[in-house]
Amino acid sequence: MSSALLFDAVYAVVTAVQELNRSQEIGVKPLSCGSAQIWQHGTSLMNYLRMVELEGLTGHIEFNSKGQRSNYALKILQFTRNGFRQDDLLLSSPEQQVVSSARLLLFLHQDQPVWIRGHSPSRTPRGRHLCFIVEEGREGGIV
């Protein structure tokens, strides 16, 4: 999964650079990490990154005005006594969905992960799962 996300990240940056280069000539100028000088096209590149919309290995890639990935689908897994169960619900807009389960596992999130013990074919060698636990309730959506 991380290889696919890395591929999509590079693909998005390359797409943004190509669009920037179509609108203005991007000159090559040597910069030093120790210098306070910045690349003159940096702000423009960030704006073009926000406009990127494409289909990558991990699905639809689009960014909001803050530069965060938006309009993507998540597979929801429910943790039960018998292990993980995938719900039929695909969550694409958390504020528009009502989810009946109190605790869900999301495998794509911006916060720090937690480790839980469990049994699954996709478990890590130590028998632990990297996942995010979210709960219903706050602000009318899933938190």
QUIFENWO-V178408 format. One record per backbone hydrogen bond with DSSP energy under -1.0 kcal/mol. CO is the residue of the C=O (numbers start at 1). NH is the residue of the N-H. If there is no record, write none. Layout:
BEGIN
co->(CO	CO)
nh->(NH	NH)
END
This chain:
BEGIN
co->(1	2	3	4	5	6	7	8	9	10	11	12	13	14	15	16	17	18	19	20	32	39	41	42	43	44	45	46	54	56	59	61	62	64	68	74	76	77	78	80	83	85	91	93	104	105	106	114	116	120	124	127	128	129	131	132	134	135	137	138	141)
nh->(5	6	7	8	9	10	11	12	13	14	15	16	17	18	19	20	21	22	23	24	35	42	45	46	47	48	49	50	61	59	56	54	70	67	64	91	87	105	85	83	80	78	74	96	134	77	132	131	129	123	127	118	124	116	114	106	104	143	140	141	137)
END
